[in-house]
């Protein structure tokens, strides 16, 4: 869970997740949305992948990324536990 919160702490990574809410995208499509270098975007994708927030699948010469909704459900459950009094 620490990796998830560390990944979510960065605004650029949250923007990438927001892009992926609209559907799967290639790394190139994601990189086009940012003024930073492709290498920087690639590092952000790596952090998100390591935290299991996104899934990556090779499609020919491209890698397609999409949200891993299972992990988001786990995060929400974790946060809800904090809100329950006496638990």
PyMOL commands that set and color helices and strands:
alter all, ss='L'
color gray80, all
select helices_A, chain A and resi 2-8+11-21+27-32+38-50+69-83
alter helices_A, ss='H'
color red, helices_A
select strands_A, chain A and resi 25-26+54-59+62-67
alter strands_A, ss='S'
color yellow, strands_A
deselect
rebuild
show_as cartoon
